[in-house]
Amino acid sequence: MNVYERFTDRARGVVILADLACRELGQQEVGTEHLLIGVTEEIGTAHHVLRAMGVTPERVRSIVASLYGTAETAPEGKLDYAPEAHAALETALREAIGLRHERVGTEHLLLGLLRNTSSRGVTVLSNLRVDPDSVRERVFDLIVSPGFVSPELATHDTGPHAIASTGSGPAPTGRTINGIDVRALADEVARLRNEVYELRAALTRLERR
């Protein structure tokens, strides 16, 4: 099986968006910084984890442009992937296999990005004052929790309530399943989870006094 055949539609969307971001910035090679842009733009599990930590597509793009420059002319033809980007995709697959997950989702792509602590993607997060280890911890806390089922797997459902993959960008607002606004629900879960982490951190500080 081709590696990409194991990707969820959302994970494939990340790869497409990374390529697009690289072209829009006028850069010649797709790196982990572009994969990070893709992860923040494609509405998937990783997007909600990062959003809860204040990491938005706009902020990531701004840092990428500041650190690595831009060009007015977009590259033509097929873009090459930087070695660290290739490694991140391969690591994402290993993360999924290690967790006994059948498909590679955006959460695994994010874990793959975080594995190389000297990568450009991690450098961008550090410039946003976001601790990569904290991001990794939050991803694991989410995906190993009892009963967790990645919402990205719903993109392979063909039933009447299936969530269609964007394949090239954020899901439209107002998407509903049985009358429930999925986007709004996911955002609320992300917000509440962030509050829990903040409360835990506050309790830890109090205990150390």
TORMI-95794 format. One record per residue: residue in three letters; x, y negated, z of N, C-alpha, C in turn; chain. Coordinates in steps of 0.05 Angstrom, whole numbers, always signed. Layout:
# TORMI-95794
 code   n.c1   n.c2   n.c3  ca.c1  ca.c2  ca.c3   c.c1   c.c2   c.c3 unit
  ALA      X      Y      Z      X      Y      Z      X      Y      Z    A
...
This chain:
# TORMI-95794
 code   n.c1   n.c2   n.c3  ca.c1  ca.c2  ca.c3   c.c1   c.c2   c.c3 unit
  MET    +17    +24     +0     +0     +0     +0    +17    -25     +0    A
  ASN    +11    -44    -17    +25    -70    -17    +20    -84     +9    A
  VAL    +41    -98    +19    +39   -112    +45    +14   -130    +45    A
  TYR    +10   -145    +24    -12   -165    +24    -39   -152    +24    A
  GLU    -41   -126    +16    -66   -112    +17    -75   -108    +45    A
  ARG    -57   -109    +64    -64   -106    +92    -72   -132   +105    A
  PHE    -68   -154    +91    -75   -180   +102   -105   -184   +101    A
  THR   -116   -197   +122   -144   -206   +121   -146   -228   +100    A
  ASP   -170   -234    +92   -174   -256    +72   -163   -282    +83    A
  ARG   -166   -286   +110   -156   -311   +122   -126   -312   +121    A
  ALA   -113   -290   +126    -83   -289   +125    -74   -294    +96    A
  ARG    -88   -283    +77    -81   -290    +49    -85   -319    +43    A
  GLY   -106   -330    +55   -111   -359    +52    -87   -375    +62    A
  VAL    -75   -366    +85    -52   -380    +96    -29   -381    +76    A
  VAL    -24   -359    +62     -3   -357    +43     -8   -376    +19    A
  ILE    -33   -377    +10    -40   -395    -12    -37   -424     -3    A
  LEU    -45   -431    +21    -43   -458    +31    -14   -466    +35    A
  ALA     +2   -447    +43    +31   -453    +47    +44   -461    +20    A
  ASP    +37   -446     +0    +47   -452    -27    +38   -479    -36    A
  LEU    +12   -485    -31     +1   -511    -39    +14   -534    -24    A
  ALA    +19   -530     +2    +31   -551    +18    +60   -557     +9    A
  CYS    +74   -535     +2   +101   -538     -9   +101   -556    -34    A
  ARG    +83   -550    -52    +81   -565    -77    +73   -594    -71    A
  GLU    +53   -598    -54    +44   -626    -48    +66   -643    -35    A
  LEU    +84   -630    -20   +106   -645     -8   +130   -647    -26    A
  GLY   +128   -635    -50   +149   -637    -69   +174   -621    -62    A
  GLN   +170   -600    -46   +193   -584    -38   +195   -559    -55    A
  GLN   +219   -548    -56   +225   -528    -76   +222   -499    -67    A
  GLU   +220   -495    -41   +220   -468    -30   +200   -466     -7    A
  VAL   +184   -445     -7   +164   -442    +14   +178   -431    +39    A
  GLY   +176   -446    +61   +189   -439    +86   +169   -434   +108    A
  THR   +179   -428   +131   +162   -424   +154   +146   -449   +162    A
  GLU   +158   -472   +155   +144   -497   +161   +118   -499   +144    A
  HIS   +119   -489   +120    +95   -489   +103    +75   -468   +111    A
  LEU    +85   -445   +121    +68   -425   +132    +53   -435   +156    A
  LEU    +67   -452   +172    +55   -464   +196    +32   -482   +187    A
  ILE    +37   -498   +166    +16   -515   +156     -8   -498   +148    A
  GLY     -3   -476   +134    -24   -458   +125    -40   -447   +148    A
  VAL    -26   -439   +169    -39   -428   +193    -57   -448   +206    A
  THR    -49   -474   +207    -66   -494   +219    -89   -502   +202    A
  GLU    -87   -499   +176   -108   -507   +158   -129   -485   +153    A
  GLU   -121   -460   +152   -140   -438   +147   -154   -432   +174    A
  ILE   -180   -433   +173   -195   -429   +198   -195   -399   +205    A
  GLY   -177   -392   +223   -174   -365   +232   -167   -364   +262    A
  THR   -161   -341   +272   -154   -338   +300   -132   -357   +309    A
  ALA   -110   -357   +293    -86   -373   +300    -93   -403   +299    A
  HIS   -110   -411   +281   -118   -439   +279   -130   -449   +306    A
  HIS   -147   -432   +317   -161   -440   +342   -142   -441   +366    A
  VAL   -123   -422   +366   -102   -422   +387    -86   -448   +386    A
  LEU    -77   -455   +362    -61   -479   +359    -77   -505   +364    A
  ARG   -101   -505   +354   -118   -528   +358   -122   -534   +387    A
  ALA   -126   -513   +403   -130   -517   +432   -105   -528   +445    A
  MET    -82   -526   +432    -57   -537   +443    -50   -564   +430    A
  GLY    -69   -574   +414    -64   -601   +402    -49   -601   +376    A
  VAL    -46   -577   +364    -31   -575   +339    -51   -576   +316    A
  THR    -50   -598   +301    -69   -602   +278    -53   -602   +252    A
  PRO    -67   -597   +229    -53   -598   +203    -40   -625   +198    A
  GLU    -53   -646   +206    -42   -673   +201    -16   -677   +216    A
  ARG    -15   -669   +241     +9   -673   +257    +32   -655   +247    A
  VAL    +25   -631   +239    +46   -613   +228    +57   -624   +202    A
  ARG    +40   -633   +184    +49   -644   +158    +67   -668   +163    A
  SER    +59   -685   +182    +75   -709   +187   +103   -702   +196    A
  ILE   +106   -682   +214   +132   -674   +224   +148   -661   +202    A
  VAL   +135   -644   +186   +149   -630   +164   +161   -651   +145    A
  ALA   +145   -671   +138   +154   -692   +119   +177   -708   +131    A
  SER   +175   -713   +157   +195   -729   +171   +222   -714   +173    A
  LEU   +220   -688   +179   +244   -672   +183   +257   -663   +157    A
  TYR   +241   -657   +137   +251   -644   +113   +246   -659    +87    A
  GLY   +235   -683    +90   +232   -700    +66   +209   -692    +48    A
  THR   +204   -710    +29   +183   -705     +8   +194   -715    -19    A
  ALA   +180   -707    -39   +187   -716    -66   +161   -721    -81    A
  GLU   +162   -741   -100   +137   -748   -114   +129   -727   -135    A
  THR   +149   -713   -145   +143   -693   -166   +140   -665   -154    A
  ALA   +117   -653   -159   +112   -626   -149   +127   -606   -166    A
  PRO   +139   -585   -154   +152   -565   -169   +133   -549   -187    A
  GLU   +143   -539   -209   +126   -523   -228   +133   -494   -227    A
  GLY   +115   -477   -235   +120   -449   -236   +118   -436   -209    A
  LYS   +127   -411   -208   +125   -395   -183   +147   -404   -164    A
  LEU   +139   -408   -139   +158   -417   -118   +171   -394   -105    A
  ASP   +197   -397    -98   +211   -377    -83   +205   -380    -53    A
  TYR   +208   -359    -38   +205   -360     -9   +232   -360     +4    A
  ALA   +235   -377    +24   +260   -378    +40   +263   -351    +54    A
  PRO   +287   -343    +59   +291   -317    +73   +276   -316   +100    A
  GLU   +276   -338   +114   +262   -337   +140   +232   -335   +137    A
  ALA   +221   -344   +115   +193   -341   +109   +186   -312   +103    A
  HIS   +203   -300    +86   +201   -271    +80   +201   -255   +106    A
  ALA   +220   -262   +124   +224   -247   +149   +199   -251   +167    A
  ALA   +187   -275   +166   +163   -280   +182   +140   -263   +174    A
  LEU   +137   -260   +147   +115   -244   +137   +119   -214   +144    A
  GLU   +144   -205   +141   +150   -177   +148   +146   -172   +178    A
  THR   +154   -192   +194   +150   -190   +223   +121   -189   +231    A
  ALA   +105   -205   +216    +76   -205   +221    +64   -177   +217    A
  LEU    +74   -163   +197    +64   -136   +192    +73   -117   +215    A
  ARG    +98   -121   +224   +108   -104   +246    +92   -110   +272    A
  GLU    +85   -135   +276    +70   -142   +300    +42   -128   +299    A
  ALA    +30   -128   +276     +4   -115   +273     +6    -85   +278    A
  ILE    +26    -73   +266    +31    -44   +270    +36    -38   +299    A
  GLY    +53    -55   +312    +60    -50   +340    +35    -52   +358    A
  LEU    +16    -69   +350     -8    -72   +366    -30    -52   +358    A
  ARG    -23    -35   +338    -42    -16   +327    -66    -29   +315    A
  HIS    -62    -51   +301    -83    -65   +287    -80    -57   +257    A
  GLU   -103    -50   +245   -102    -41   +218    -96    -63   +198    A
  ARG   -104    -87   +204   -100   -109   +185    -83   -131   +197    A
  VAL    -70   -146   +180    -53   -168   +189    -70   -194   +187    A
  GLY    -75   -206   +210    -91   -230   +211    -73   -255   +215    A
  THR    -86   -278   +217    -70   -302   +221    -56   -302   +248    A
  GLU    -67   -287   +267    -54   -286   +293    -27   -271   +291    A
  HIS    -26   -251   +274     -1   -237   +269    +19   -254   +254    A
  LEU     +9   -270   +235    +26   -288   +220    +39   -308   +239    A
  LEU    +23   -318   +258    +34   -337   +277    +55   -324   +295    A
  LEU    +50   -300   +303    +70   -285   +319    +95   -281   +303    A
  GLY    +92   -275   +277   +115   -272   +260   +131   -297   +257    A
  LEU   +117   -320   +255   +131   -346   +254   +147   -352   +279    A
  LEU   +136   -344   +301   +148   -351   +327   +172   -333   +334    A
  ARG   +175   -311   +320   +196   -292   +327   +224   -303   +324    A
  ASN   +228   -318   +302   +255   -331   +297   +255   -358   +310    A
  THR   +267   -360   +333   +267   -385   +348   +282   -408   +335    A
  SER   +298   -402   +315   +313   -424   +301   +300   -431   +274    A
  SER   +277   -420   +268   +264   -425   +243   +253   -454   +242    A
  ARG   +248   -463   +217   +237   -490   +214   +209   -492   +226    A
  GLY   +193   -471   +224   +167   -472   +236   +168   -476   +266    A
  VAL   +186   -463   +279   +189   -466   +308   +200   -494   +314    A
  THR   +218   -504   +297   +229   -531   +301   +207   -552   +299    A
  VAL   +188   -548   +281   +165   -566   +279   +149   -566   +304    A
  LEU   +143   -542   +315   +127   -540   +340   +142   -554   +363    A
  SER   +168   -550   +364   +184   -563   +385   +183   -593   +383    A
  ASN   +183   -603   +359   +181   -632   +355   +153   -643   +363    A
  LEU   +134   -625   +363   +107   -633   +372   +104   -629   +402    A
  ARG   +126   -622   +415   +127   -617   +444   +109   -593   +452    A
  VAL   +109   -574   +434    +93   -549   +440   +113   -527   +444    A
  ASP   +111   -513   +466   +130   -492   +473   +122   -466   +458    A
  PRO   +140   -456   +440   +133   -432   +424   +127   -408   +442    A
  ASP   +140   -406   +465   +134   -383   +483   +106   -385   +494    A
  SER    +97   -409   +499    +69   -413   +509    +49   -406   +487    A
  VAL    +56   -412   +462    +38   -405   +440    +36   -375   +438    A
  ARG    +59   -362   +439    +60   -333   +436    +44   -320   +459    A
  GLU    +47   -331   +483    +33   -320   +506     +3   -322   +503    A
  ARG     -6   -345   +492    -35   -349   +488    -46   -330   +467    A
  VAL    -31   -326   +446    -40   -307   +425    -43   -279   +437    A
  PHE    -23   -271   +452    -24   -244   +464    -47   -242   +484    A
  ASP    -50   -262   +500    -72   -261   +520    -99   -258   +506    A
  LEU   -101   -270   +482   -127   -268   +468   -130   -240   +455    A
  ILE   -110   -231   +440   -114   -207   +423   -112   -181   +439    A
  VAL   -100   -182   +463    -99   -157   +478   -120   -156   +500    A
  SER   -137   -176   +500   -159   -176   +520   -179   -154   +513    A
  PRO   -191   -141   +533   -210   -120   +529   -233   -129   +511    A
  GLY   -239   -113   +491   -262   -118   +474   -256   -138   +452    A
  PHE   -231   -148   +449   -226   -168   +429   -228   -155   +401    A
  VAL   -243   -168   +384   -245   -160   +356   -241   -185   +339    A
  SER   -221   -185   +322   -214   -209   +306   -238   -217   +289    A
  PRO   -247   -242   +291   -269   -251   +274   -261   -250   +244    A
  GLU   -235   -249   +239   -226   -248   +211   -234   -222   +197    A
  LEU   -238   -201   +213   -246   -176   +201   -274   -177   +189    A
  ALA   -290   -197   +198   -317   -200   +187   -316   -208   +158    A
  THR   -293   -219   +148   -291   -227   +120   -293   -203   +102    A
  HIS   -289   -179   +112   -290   -155    +95   -318   -143    +96    A
  ASP   -336   -155   +111   -363   -145   +112   -378   -154    +87    A
  THR   -396   -138    +77   -411   -146    +54   -441   -149    +61    A
  GLY   -447   -149    +87   -474   -151    +95   -485   -179    +93    A
  PRO   -510   -183    +99   -523   -210    +95   -511   -231   +113    A
  HIS   -497   -224   +135   -486   -244   +153   -456   -245   +151    A
  ALA   -444   -235   +130   -415   -236   +127   -405   -264   +125    A
  ILE   -381   -269   +136   -368   -295   +134   -350   -295   +109    A
  ALA   -357   -311    +90   -341   -311    +65   -314   -325    +71    A
  SER   -292   -313    +61   -266   -325    +64   -263   -349    +47    A
  THR   -250   -369    +56   -244   -392    +40   -223   -384    +19    A
  GLY   -203   -370    +27   -182   -362     +8   -164   -385     +0    A
  SER   -173   -409     +6   -157   -432     -2   -162   -456    +15    A
  GLY   -171   -452    +39   -175   -475    +57   -195   -470    +78    A
  PRO   -201   -491    +94   -219   -488   +117   -247   -479   +109    A
  ALA   -259   -463   +127   -286   -455   +122   -304   -479   +125    A
  PRO   -326   -480   +109   -344   -502   +111   -357   -503   +138    A
  THR   -363   -527   +147   -377   -530   +173   -406   -521   +169    A
  GLY   -417   -513   +192   -445   -505   +191   -449   -476   +184    A
  ARG   -427   -460   +181   -430   -431   +175   -443   -418   +199    A
  THR   -464   -403   +194   -479   -390   +216   -482   -360   +212    A
  ILE   -484   -347   +235   -490   -319   +236   -513   -315   +255    A
  ASN   -536   -306   +246   -560   -303   +263   -567   -329   +277    A
  GLY   -563   -351   +262   -570   -377   +272   -549   -390   +290    A
  ILE   -526   -377   +294   -505   -388   +311   -484   -401   +293    A
  ASP   -477   -426   +300   -456   -441   +285   -429   -429   +294    A
  VAL   -417   -413   +276   -392   -399   +283   -369   -419   +288    A
  ARG   -367   -440   +272   -345   -459   +275   -347   -473   +302    A
  ALA   -372   -482   +309   -376   -496   +334   -370   -478   +358    A
  LEU   -379   -453   +355   -375   -433   +377   -345   -428   +381    A
  ALA   -331   -425   +359   -302   -419   +361   -287   -443   +373    A
  ASP   -295   -467   +366   -283   -491   +377   -288   -493   +407    A
  GLU   -312   -486   +416   -319   -488   +444   -303   -467   +460    A
  VAL   -300   -443   +448   -284   -422   +461   -256   -431   +464    A
  ALA   -245   -444   +443   -217   -453   +444   -214   -475   +466    A
  ARG   -234   -493   +467   -233   -514   +487   -234   -503   +515    A
  LEU   -252   -484   +520   -254   -472   +547   -229   -457   +555    A
  ARG   -217   -443   +535   -193   -428   +540   -170   -447   +548    A
  ASN   -169   -470   +535   -149   -490   +541   -152   -500   +569    A
  GLU   -177   -504   +577   -182   -514   +604   -173   -493   +625    A
  VAL   -178   -468   +619   -169   -446   +637   -139   -447   +641    A
  TYR   -124   -450   +619    -95   -451   +621    -86   -475   +637    A
  GLU    -99   -498   +633    -92   -522   +648    -98   -518   +678    A
  LEU   -120   -505   +685   -126   -499   +713   -105   -480   +725    A
  ARG    -97   -460   +709    -77   -441   +719    -51   -456   +725    A
  ALA    -44   -474   +706    -19   -489   +710    -20   -507   +735    A
  ALA    -44   -519   +739    -47   -536   +763    -45   -520   +788    A
  LEU    -57   -496   +788    -56   -479   +812    -27   -470   +817    A
  THR    -12   -464   +796    +16   -456   +799    +32   -478   +812    A
  ARG    +27   -503   +803    +42   -526   +814    +36   -530   +843    A
  LEU    +10   -526   +850     +2   -529   +879    +15   -507   +896    A
  GLU    +16   -483   +885    +28   -461   +901    +58   -465   +906    A
  ARG    +71   -479   +888   +100   -483   +890   +107   -506   +910    A
  ARG    +87   -521   +918    +92   -543   +937    +97   -533   +965    A
